[in-house]
Amino acid sequence: MEAERLHGFCLVRKRWKEVQMGYGNSLIICAINPFRIAGREQSNDILEQLDEKHHYAFFEVPEIGFDSRLFALAKRAIKDGLTHDYNGEL
């Protein structure tokens, strides 16, 4: 995450063979989305300059892009860390 300049942490959960439960082996990523920190009220000066129909692009589009970037990072970390094929769910 540091190489990607993201703030957060990762951990891996691996279940014991003896315990049968739903999602066993997991990569858990906790990251701070910088696009969710500032609220709309903190952006009023900028939003006043935009047409109201473009306000969604100022908040939602960067948030969605961040999530996609985080998912791609998780997939790459799993692929780089495993030497065999795997099935996974997101």
N, CA, C and O atoms as a GROMACS GRO file, in nm:
protein
  360
    1MET      N    1   0.082  -0.118   0.000
    1MET     CA    2   0.000   0.000   0.000
    1MET      C    3   0.087   0.125   0.000
    1MET      O    4   0.051   0.227  -0.058
    2GLU      N    5   0.201   0.116   0.064
    2GLU     CA    6   0.290   0.231   0.068
    2GLU      C    7   0.338   0.267  -0.072
    2GLU      O    8   0.347   0.384  -0.106
    3ALA      N    9   0.369   0.166  -0.152
    3ALA     CA   10   0.416   0.191  -0.288
    3ALA      C   11   0.308   0.258  -0.372
    3ALA      O   12   0.339   0.333  -0.464
    4GLU      N   13   0.183   0.232  -0.342
    4GLU     CA   14   0.071   0.293  -0.413
    4GLU      C   15   0.029   0.426  -0.351
    4GLU      O   16  -0.065   0.490  -0.398
    5ARG      N   17   0.100   0.467  -0.246
    5ARG     CA   18   0.072   0.592  -0.174
    5ARG      C   19  -0.069   0.595  -0.114
    5ARG      O   20  -0.140   0.695  -0.118
    6LEU      N   21  -0.106   0.480  -0.057
    6LEU     CA   22  -0.235   0.468   0.012
    6LEU      C   23  -0.211   0.458   0.161
    6LEU      O   24  -0.112   0.402   0.205
    7HIS      N   25  -0.303   0.513   0.237
    7HIS     CA   26  -0.294   0.505   0.383
    7HIS      C   27  -0.389   0.396   0.430
    7HIS      O   28  -0.508   0.399   0.400
    8GLY      N   29  -0.336   0.300   0.504
    8GLY     CA   30  -0.418   0.191   0.554
    8GLY      C   31  -0.330   0.074   0.593
    8GLY      O   32  -0.210   0.088   0.618
    9PHE      N   33  -0.392  -0.043   0.599
    9PHE     CA   34  -0.318  -0.163   0.633
    9PHE      C   35  -0.387  -0.284   0.572
    9PHE      O   36  -0.503  -0.278   0.532
   10CYS      N   37  -0.314  -0.395   0.565
   10CYS     CA   38  -0.366  -0.521   0.512
   10CYS      C   39  -0.341  -0.630   0.613
   10CYS      O   40  -0.247  -0.624   0.693
   11LEU      N   41  -0.425  -0.731   0.610
   11LEU     CA   42  -0.398  -0.851   0.688
   11LEU      C   43  -0.457  -0.970   0.614
   11LEU      O   44  -0.550  -0.956   0.534
   12VAL      N   45  -0.402  -1.085   0.642
   12VAL     CA   46  -0.447  -1.208   0.580
   12VAL      C   47  -0.503  -1.299   0.689
   12VAL      O   48  -0.443  -1.314   0.795
   13ARG      N   49  -0.617  -1.358   0.661
   13ARG     CA   50  -0.678  -1.451   0.755
   13ARG      C   51  -0.678  -1.589   0.689
   13ARG      O   52  -0.728  -1.605   0.578
   14LYS      N   53  -0.624  -1.685   0.758
   14LYS     CA   54  -0.622  -1.822   0.709
   14LYS      C   55  -0.684  -1.911   0.815
   14LYS      O   56  -0.642  -1.912   0.930
   15ARG      N   57  -0.785  -1.984   0.775
   15ARG     CA   58  -0.857  -2.066   0.872
   15ARG      C   59  -0.782  -2.196   0.901
   15ARG      O   60  -0.699  -2.240   0.823
   16TRP      N   61  -0.815  -2.254   1.014
   16TRP     CA   62  -0.762  -2.385   1.048
   16TRP      C   63  -0.838  -2.491   0.970
   16TRP      O   64  -0.957  -2.474   0.943
   17LYS      N   65  -0.771  -2.598   0.935
   17LYS     CA   66  -0.837  -2.707   0.863
   17LYS      C   67  -0.955  -2.763   0.940
   17LYS      O   68  -1.056  -2.803   0.882
   18GLU      N   69  -0.942  -2.765   1.072
   18GLU     CA   70  -1.045  -2.826   1.157
   18GLU      C   71  -1.173  -2.742   1.163
   18GLU      O   72  -1.279  -2.794   1.198
   19VAL      N   73  -1.164  -2.617   1.131
   19VAL     CA   74  -1.281  -2.530   1.143
   19VAL      C   75  -1.341  -2.508   1.005
   19VAL      O   76  -1.277  -2.449   0.918
   20GLN      N   77  -1.462  -2.554   0.987
   20GLN     CA   78  -1.532  -2.536   0.861
   20GLN      C   79  -1.625  -2.415   0.874
   20GLN      O   80  -1.722  -2.418   0.950
   21MET      N   81  -1.594  -2.311   0.801
   21MET     CA   82  -1.677  -2.192   0.804
   21MET      C   83  -1.679  -2.129   0.666
   21MET      O   84  -1.606  -2.173   0.577
   22GLY      N   85  -1.761  -2.029   0.648
   22GLY     CA   86  -1.780  -1.964   0.519
   22GLY      C   87  -1.653  -1.922   0.449
   22GLY      O   88  -1.589  -2.003   0.381
   23TYR      N   89  -1.616  -1.798   0.464
   23TYR     CA   90  -1.498  -1.747   0.398
   23TYR      C   91  -1.377  -1.776   0.485
   23TYR      O   92  -1.361  -1.717   0.592
   24GLY      N   93  -1.293  -1.865   0.440
   24GLY     CA   94  -1.179  -1.905   0.521
   24GLY      C   95  -1.059  -1.815   0.501
   24GLY      O   96  -1.030  -1.730   0.584
   25ASN      N   97  -0.990  -1.835   0.392
   25ASN     CA   98  -0.870  -1.757   0.363
   25ASN      C   99  -0.911  -1.623   0.303
   25ASN      O  100  -0.983  -1.618   0.203
   26SER      N  101  -0.866  -1.517   0.364
   26SER     CA  102  -0.910  -1.384   0.320
   26SER      C  103  -0.795  -1.286   0.324
   26SER      O  104  -0.708  -1.291   0.410
   27LEU      N  105  -0.797  -1.195   0.228
   27LEU     CA  106  -0.711  -1.078   0.231
   27LEU      C  107  -0.801  -0.962   0.267
   27LEU      O  108  -0.898  -0.932   0.197
   28ILE      N  109  -0.770  -0.896   0.377
   28ILE     CA  110  -0.852  -0.786   0.426
   28ILE      C  111  -0.771  -0.658   0.411
   28ILE      O  112  -0.660  -0.647   0.463
   29ILE      N  113  -0.827  -0.562   0.340
   29ILE     CA  114  -0.760  -0.435   0.316
   29ILE      C  115  -0.843  -0.324   0.378
   29ILE      O  116  -0.962  -0.309   0.349
   30CYS      N  117  -0.780  -0.246   0.463
   30CYS     CA  118  -0.844  -0.128   0.522
   30CYS      C  119  -0.767  -0.008   0.471
   30CYS      O  120  -0.647   0.005   0.496
   31ALA      N  121  -0.835   0.081   0.401
   31ALA     CA  122  -0.768   0.197   0.344
   31ALA      C  123  -0.855   0.321   0.363
   31ALA      O  124  -0.977   0.313   0.368
   32ILE      N  125  -0.790   0.433   0.374
   32ILE     CA  126  -0.860   0.560   0.386
   32ILE      C  127  -0.883   0.617   0.247
   32ILE      O  128  -0.788   0.641   0.172
   33ASN      N  129  -1.008   0.637   0.214
   33ASN     CA  130  -1.043   0.697   0.086
   33ASN      C  131  -1.035   0.849   0.102
   33ASN      O  132  -1.118   0.908   0.171
   34PRO      N  133  -0.935   0.913   0.040
   34PRO     CA  134  -0.919   1.058   0.060
   34PRO      C  135  -1.034   1.140   0.003
   34PRO      O  136  -1.049   1.257   0.037
   35PHE      N  137  -1.115   1.079  -0.083
   35PHE     CA  138  -1.227   1.151  -0.143
   35PHE      C  139  -1.351   1.151  -0.054
   35PHE      O  140  -1.449   1.218  -0.086
   36ARG      N  141  -1.346   1.078   0.057
   36ARG     CA  142  -1.459   1.076   0.149
   36ARG      C  143  -1.432   1.157   0.276
   36ARG      O  144  -1.520   1.171   0.360
   37ILE      N  145  -1.314   1.210   0.290
   37ILE     CA  146  -1.279   1.284   0.411
   37ILE      C  147  -1.350   1.418   0.415
   37ILE      O  148  -1.412   1.454   0.515
   38ALA      N  149  -1.341   1.493   0.307
   38ALA     CA  150  -1.403   1.625   0.304
   38ALA      C  151  -1.552   1.612   0.273
   38ALA      O  152  -1.592   1.540   0.181
   39GLY      N  153  -1.631   1.681   0.348
   39GLY     CA  154  -1.775   1.681   0.325
   39GLY      C  155  -1.814   1.786   0.223
   39GLY      O  156  -1.734   1.872   0.187
   40ARG      N  157  -1.936   1.777   0.177
   40ARG     CA  158  -1.983   1.873   0.077
   40ARG      C  159  -1.981   2.016   0.130
   40ARG      O  160  -1.954   2.110   0.055
   41GLU      N  161  -2.010   2.033   0.258
   41GLU     CA  162  -2.011   2.169   0.314
   41GLU      C  163  -1.872   2.231   0.312
   41GLU      O  164  -1.860   2.354   0.309
   42GLN      N  165  -1.768   2.149   0.314
   42GLN     CA  166  -1.632   2.202   0.307
   42GLN      C  167  -1.593   2.238   0.164
   42GLN      O  168  -1.489   2.301   0.143
   43SER      N  169  -1.674   2.200   0.068
   43SER     CA  170  -1.643   2.223  -0.073
   43SER      C  171  -1.736   2.325  -0.137
   43SER      O  172  -1.738   2.338  -0.259
   44ASN      N  173  -1.811   2.395  -0.058
   44ASN     CA  174  -1.911   2.488  -0.112
   44ASN      C  175  -1.852   2.588  -0.210
   44ASN      O  176  -1.914   2.617  -0.312
   45ASP      N  177  -1.735   2.642  -0.181
   45ASP     CA  178  -1.675   2.742  -0.269
   45ASP      C  179  -1.646   2.685  -0.408
   45ASP      O  180  -1.662   2.754  -0.508
   46ILE      N  181  -1.606   2.561  -0.412
   46ILE     CA  182  -1.578   2.497  -0.542
   46ILE      C  183  -1.708   2.459  -0.610
   46ILE      O  184  -1.725   2.482  -0.730
   47LEU      N  185  -1.801   2.401  -0.534
   47LEU     CA  186  -1.926   2.356  -0.594
   47LEU      C  187  -2.008   2.471  -0.651
   47LEU      O  188  -2.081   2.452  -0.748
   48GLU      N  189  -1.996   2.589  -0.593
   48GLU     CA  190  -2.070   2.705  -0.645
   48GLU      C  191  -2.026   2.741  -0.786
   48GLU      O  192  -2.102   2.804  -0.860
   49GLN      N  193  -1.907   2.702  -0.825
   49GLN     CA  194  -1.856   2.732  -0.958
   49GLN      C  195  -1.901   2.631  -1.062
   49GLN      O  196  -1.887   2.654  -1.182
   50LEU      N  197  -1.955   2.518  -1.016
   50LEU     CA  198  -1.998   2.411  -1.108
   50LEU      C  199  -2.149   2.415  -1.127
   50LEU      O  200  -2.224   2.451  -1.036
   51ASP      N  201  -2.191   2.376  -1.245
   51ASP     CA  202  -2.334   2.358  -1.270
   51ASP      C  203  -2.381   2.243  -1.180
   51ASP      O  204  -2.307   2.146  -1.160
   52GLU      N  205  -2.500   2.253  -1.126
   52GLU     CA  206  -2.548   2.154  -1.028
   52GLU      C  207  -2.550   2.012  -1.085
   52GLU      O  208  -2.530   1.916  -1.010
   53LYS      N  209  -2.572   1.998  -1.215
   53LYS     CA  210  -2.575   1.863  -1.274
   53LYS      C  211  -2.436   1.797  -1.275
   53LYS      O  212  -2.426   1.677  -1.299
   54HIS      N  213  -2.330   1.874  -1.250
   54HIS     CA  214  -2.194   1.819  -1.248
   54HIS      C  215  -2.141   1.796  -1.107
   54HIS      O  216  -2.026   1.754  -1.090
   55HIS      N  217  -2.222   1.822  -1.006
   55HIS     CA  218  -2.177   1.802  -0.868
   55HIS      C  219  -2.143   1.656  -0.840
   55HIS      O  220  -2.049   1.628  -0.765
   56TYR      N  221  -2.218   1.561  -0.902
   56TYR     CA  222  -2.190   1.419  -0.879
   56TYR      C  223  -2.048   1.384  -0.921
   56TYR      O  224  -1.982   1.302  -0.856
   57ALA      N  225  -2.000   1.446  -1.028
   57ALA     CA  226  -1.865   1.414  -1.079
   57ALA      C  227  -1.757   1.460  -0.982
   57ALA      O  228  -1.647   1.405  -0.981
   58PHE      N  229  -1.788   1.559  -0.901
   58PHE     CA  230  -1.689   1.612  -0.807
   58PHE      C  231  -1.668   1.516  -0.690
   58PHE      O  232  -1.559   1.513  -0.633
   59PHE      N  233  -1.770   1.438  -0.653
   59PHE     CA  234  -1.761   1.349  -0.538
   59PHE      C  235  -1.766   1.201  -0.577
   59PHE      O  236  -1.677   1.125  -0.542
   60GLU      N  237  -1.870   1.161  -0.650
   60GLU     CA  238  -1.892   1.018  -0.674
   60GLU      C  239  -1.787   0.956  -0.766
   60GLU      O  240  -1.741   0.845  -0.741
   61VAL      N  241  -1.750   1.025  -0.872
   61VAL     CA  242  -1.655   0.968  -0.968
   61VAL      C  243  -1.519   0.938  -0.904
   61VAL      O  244  -1.467   0.828  -0.923
   62PRO      N  245  -1.459   1.031  -0.827
   62PRO     CA  246  -1.332   0.996  -0.761
   62PRO      C  247  -1.347   0.883  -0.659
   62PRO      O  248  -1.256   0.801  -0.645
   63GLU      N  249  -1.461   0.876  -0.588
   63GLU     CA  250  -1.482   0.767  -0.493
   63GLU      C  251  -1.485   0.633  -0.564
   63GLU      O  252  -1.424   0.537  -0.518
   64ILE      N  253  -1.557   0.626  -0.675
   64ILE     CA  254  -1.565   0.501  -0.751
   64ILE      C  255  -1.428   0.463  -0.806
   64ILE      O  256  -1.389   0.347  -0.803
   65GLY      N  257  -1.354   0.561  -0.855
   65GLY     CA  258  -1.219   0.535  -0.906
   65GLY      C  259  -1.126   0.482  -0.798
   65GLY      O  260  -1.044   0.395  -0.824
   66PHE      N  261  -1.140   0.534  -0.677
   66PHE     CA  262  -1.057   0.487  -0.566
   66PHE      C  263  -1.088   0.342  -0.535
   66PHE      O  264  -0.997   0.261  -0.516
   67ASP      N  265  -1.216   0.307  -0.530
   67ASP     CA  266  -1.255   0.168  -0.503
   67ASP      C  267  -1.200   0.075  -0.609
   67ASP      O  268  -1.151  -0.033  -0.577
   68SER      N  269  -1.208   0.114  -0.735
   68SER     CA  270  -1.155   0.032  -0.844
   68SER      C  271  -1.004   0.014  -0.830
   68SER      O  272  -0.952  -0.095  -0.853
   69ARG      N  273  -0.936   0.120  -0.792
   69ARG     CA  274  -0.790   0.112  -0.773
   69ARG      C  275  -0.756   0.017  -0.659
   69ARG      O  276  -0.660  -0.060  -0.669
   70LEU      N  277  -0.833   0.022  -0.552
   70LEU     CA  278  -0.809  -0.065  -0.438
   70LEU      C  279  -0.835  -0.212  -0.475
   70LEU      O  280  -0.760  -0.300  -0.434
   71PHE      N  281  -0.941  -0.238  -0.550
   71PHE     CA  282  -0.970  -0.375  -0.593
   71PHE      C  283  -0.860  -0.428  -0.684
   71PHE      O  284  -0.820  -0.544  -0.671
   72ALA      N  285  -0.810  -0.345  -0.774
   72ALA     CA  286  -0.701  -0.388  -0.863
   72ALA      C  287  -0.576  -0.419  -0.782
   72ALA      O  288  -0.505  -0.515  -0.812
   73LEU      N  289  -0.548  -0.339  -0.681
   73LEU     CA  290  -0.433  -0.362  -0.594
   73LEU      C  291  -0.447  -0.495  -0.520
   73LEU      O  292  -0.350  -0.570  -0.508
   74ALA      N  293  -0.566  -0.525  -0.471
   74ALA     CA  294  -0.589  -0.651  -0.400
   74ALA      C  295  -0.570  -0.771  -0.493
   74ALA      O  296  -0.504  -0.868  -0.456
   75LYS      N  297  -0.624  -0.764  -0.613
   75LYS     CA  298  -0.608  -0.873  -0.710
   75LYS      C  299  -0.461  -0.895  -0.743
   75LYS      O  300  -0.416  -1.009  -0.751
   76ARG      N  301  -0.387  -0.786  -0.762
   76ARG     CA  302  -0.245  -0.798  -0.794
   76ARG      C  303  -0.167  -0.856  -0.678
   76ARG      O  304  -0.076  -0.937  -0.699
   77ALA      N  305  -0.200  -0.817  -0.556
   77ALA     CA  306  -0.130  -0.870  -0.439
   77ALA      C  307  -0.153  -1.020  -0.426
   77ALA      O  308  -0.061  -1.095  -0.393
   78ILE      N  309  -0.275  -1.065  -0.450
   78ILE     CA  310  -0.305  -1.208  -0.442
   78ILE      C  311  -0.233  -1.284  -0.552
   78ILE      O  312  -0.173  -1.388  -0.527
   79LYS      N  313  -0.239  -1.231  -0.674
   79LYS     CA  314  -0.174  -1.299  -0.786
   79LYS      C  315  -0.023  -1.308  -0.764
   79LYS      O  316   0.038  -1.412  -0.792
   80ASP      N  317   0.038  -1.202  -0.714
   80ASP     CA  318   0.183  -1.201  -0.690
   80ASP      C  319   0.222  -1.292  -0.574
   80ASP      O  320   0.334  -1.344  -0.572
   81GLY      N  321   0.132  -1.312  -0.478
   81GLY     CA  322   0.166  -1.389  -0.359
   81GLY      C  323   0.141  -1.538  -0.370
   81GLY      O  324   0.191  -1.615  -0.288
   82LEU      N  325   0.063  -1.580  -0.470
   82LEU     CA  326   0.031  -1.722  -0.484
   82LEU      C  327   0.100  -1.780  -0.607
   82LEU      O  328   0.115  -1.713  -0.709
   83THR      N  329   0.142  -1.904  -0.596
   83THR     CA  330   0.210  -1.970  -0.707
   83THR      C  331   0.117  -2.065  -0.784
   83THR      O  332   0.159  -2.129  -0.880
   84HIS      N  333  -0.008  -2.073  -0.741
   84HIS     CA  334  -0.101  -2.164  -0.805
   84HIS      C  335  -0.230  -2.090  -0.840
   84HIS      O  336  -0.252  -1.977  -0.795
   85ASP      N  337  -0.314  -2.155  -0.919
   85ASP     CA  338  -0.443  -2.094  -0.953
   85ASP      C  339  -0.531  -2.088  -0.829
   85ASP      O  340  -0.514  -2.165  -0.735
   86TYR      N  341  -0.625  -1.998  -0.831
   86TYR     CA  342  -0.711  -1.979  -0.714
   86TYR      C  343  -0.848  -1.930  -0.761
   86TYR      O  344  -0.862  -1.876  -0.870
   87ASN      N  345  -0.944  -1.951  -0.678
   87ASN     CA  346  -1.077  -1.894  -0.698
   87ASN      C  347  -1.096  -1.790  -0.590
   87ASN      O  348  -1.057  -1.811  -0.475
   88GLY      N  349  -1.155  -1.681  -0.625
   88GLY     CA  350  -1.176  -1.578  -0.525
   88GLY      C  351  -1.306  -1.504  -0.547
   88GLY      O  352  -1.364  -1.506  -0.656
   89GLU      N  353  -1.349  -1.440  -0.443
   89GLU     CA  354  -1.468  -1.354  -0.449
   89GLU      C  355  -1.430  -1.219  -0.397
   89GLU      O  356  -1.344  -1.205  -0.309
   90LEU      N  357  -1.494  -1.120  -0.450
   90LEU     CA  358  -1.469  -0.983  -0.408
   90LEU      C  359  -1.594  -0.931  -0.340
   90LEU      O  360  -1.596  -0.816  -0.295
   0.00000   0.00000   0.00000
